[in-house]
């Protein structure tokens, strides 16, 4: 396995994995942004190919196998400090609890999305990406890692706990079409 910075040419694969990590929320939001003849995944790929924004390929690192096939990805970056919630009412209802939780960890290195392609699960891809991301956080001078996970996503929570993350705050999941989990969104933190 090789972990490296994502390239703009990988935008479509990133969008697919971002939607997987986001438990369908990205596709739900992208469907409202789709233009005539454009699929939600097309919107996601367009957004991932941007030079700016949280979902930009600039914030992504990818794990490749020996043949160069993308096995998984992580999107992470430093949270603002202070974190301004003045525009919270402008966010869609399903996103507001996530933004509120993000604000609980200002200045942290935030793992916005991490996902492994189903064909490569169980091979340590997510663990390798998480460790690589911690290296990026240290290089950036961050003293804390943060991420948000669904309380009912037991497999992901177990992995994060094994890596030293602990739940600190929670907000209820706002149901959306196709949502795989109910319960709460949980902010998990790890000191560096």
C-alpha positions in Angstrom: 0.0 0.0 0.0 1.1 3.5 -0.7 -0.5 6.7 0.7 -0.2 9.9 -1.2 -1.9 13.2 -2.0 -5.0 12.8 -4.1 -5.0 14.1 -7.7 -7.7 16.0 -9.4 -8.1 13.1 -11.9 -9.4 11.0 -9.0 -12.3 13.3 -8.3 -15.0 10.8 -9.3 -13.6 8.0 -7.1 -13.3 10.5 -4.3 -16.9 11.5 -4.7 -18.0 7.9 -4.5 -16.0 7.3 -1.3 -17.1 10.7 0.2 -20.7 9.6 -0.2 -19.9 6.2 1.4 -18.2 7.9 4.3 -21.1 10.4 4.6 -23.7 7.7 4.8 -25.6 9.0 1.8 -25.9 12.6 3.0 -23.6 13.9 0.2 -25.6 12.2 -2.5 -28.8 13.5 -1.0 -27.4 17.1 -1.0 -25.8 16.8 -4.4 -29.1 15.7 -5.9 -30.5 19.2 -5.2 -27.5 20.7 -7.0 -27.6 18.6 -10.1 -28.2 20.3 -13.4 -30.1 18.8 -16.3 -28.6 15.5 -17.3 -26.3 15.5 -14.3 -26.3 12.7 -11.7 -25.6 13.4 -8.0 -22.3 11.6 -8.4 -21.4 14.0 -11.3 -22.0 16.9 -8.9 -19.9 15.2 -6.2 -17.0 14.7 -8.7 -17.3 18.3 -9.8 -17.1 19.4 -6.2 -14.2 17.1 -5.4 -12.3 18.5 -8.4 -12.5 22.1 -7.1 -9.4 23.9 -5.9 -11.1 25.1 -2.7 -13.7 23.8 -0.2 -13.7 21.0 2.4 -14.4 18.3 -0.2 -11.6 19.5 -2.5 -9.1 16.9 -3.6 -6.5 19.2 -2.1 -7.6 18.0 1.4 -7.6 14.3 0.4 -5.0 11.6 0.8 -5.5 8.3 -1.0 -4.3 4.8 -0.4 -3.3 2.9 -3.5 -2.4 -0.7 -4.1 0.7 -1.9 -5.9 -1.1 -1.5 -9.3 -2.2 2.1 -8.5 -5.8 1.3 -7.8 -7.5 3.5 -5.3 -8.3 1.5 -2.1 -9.5 4.2 0.2 -9.3 7.9 1.0 -9.4 10.4 3.8 -10.3 14.1 3.7 -8.9 16.0 6.6 -8.0 19.6 7.5 -7.6 22.0 10.3 -10.9 23.4 11.8 -11.2 27.1 12.2 -10.4 28.6 15.6 -12.6 30.2 16.6 -15.3 28.3 14.9 -18.1 30.7 13.8 -21.7 29.4 14.0 -23.4 32.6 12.9 -24.4 31.1 9.6 -25.8 27.9 11.1 -29.4 28.6 10.0 -28.2 28.7 6.3 -27.2 25.0 6.4 -29.7 22.2 5.6 -31.4 20.7 8.6 -29.6 17.3 8.2 -26.1 19.1 8.3 -26.7 21.4 11.3 -25.9 18.8 14.0 -22.7 18.0 12.3 -21.6 21.6 12.1 -22.5 22.1 15.7 -20.3 19.2 16.6 -17.4 20.4 14.4 -17.6 23.7 16.4 -16.9 21.8 19.6 -13.3 21.1 18.4 -12.0 24.4 17.1 -8.4 24.2 15.8 -8.4 20.4 15.7 -7.3 18.4 12.7 -10.7 17.2 11.5 -11.3 14.0 9.6 -14.3 15.0 7.5 -14.5 11.7 5.6 -12.7 8.4 5.5 -13.7 5.4 3.5 -12.3 2.1 2.1 -13.6 0.7 -1.2 -15.6 -2.5 -0.3 -13.2 -4.6 -2.3 -10.3 -3.7 0.0 -11.9 -3.8 3.5 -10.2 -5.8 6.2 -6.7 -5.1 4.8 -5.8 -2.2 7.2 -6.5 0.6 4.7 -8.5 2.8 7.2 -6.0 2.3 9.9 -3.1 3.3 7.6 -5.0 6.3 6.5 -5.8 7.3 10.0 -2.2 7.1 11.1 -1.0 9.0 8.0 -3.6 11.7 8.8 -2.2 12.0 12.4 1.2 12.7 10.8 -0.3 15.5 8.7 -1.9 17.0 11.9 1.4 17.0 13.7 3.1 18.6 10.8 0.4 21.3 10.8 1.0 21.9 14.6 -2.4 20.5 15.7 -2.7 19.1 19.2 -6.0 17.3 18.7 -7.7 15.1 16.1 -11.5 15.1 15.7 -14.1 13.2 13.7 -17.8 12.6 13.8 -19.4 9.1 13.5 -23.0 7.8 13.8 -23.6 6.2 17.2 -25.1 3.1 15.4 -22.0 2.6 13.2 -20.5 0.2 15.6 -17.7 -1.0 13.3 -16.3 2.5 12.7 -16.7 3.5 16.3 -14.8 0.4 17.4 -11.9 1.2 15.0 -11.7 4.8 16.2 -11.7 3.8 19.8 -8.9 1.3 19.2 -6.9 4.2 17.7 -7.4 6.3 20.8 -10.5 8.4 20.0 -13.1 9.0 22.6 -16.7 10.3 22.3 -17.2 13.7 23.8 -20.4 15.3 22.5 -23.5 14.1 20.6 -26.4 15.5 18.6 -29.4 13.6 17.2 -29.2 12.4 13.6 -31.8 14.3 11.5 -33.4 11.5 9.3 -33.0 11.8 5.5 -34.0 9.6 2.6 -31.9 6.5 2.7 -30.3 7.2 6.0 -28.7 3.9 7.3 -28.5 5.0 10.9 -30.6 6.8 13.5 -29.4 7.6 16.9 -26.8 10.3 17.4 -23.9 11.8 15.6 -20.9 11.5 18.0 -17.9 13.8 18.1 -14.8 11.8 18.9 -11.5 13.4 19.9 -7.9 12.2 20.2 -5.1 14.3 21.8 -1.8 14.3 19.9 
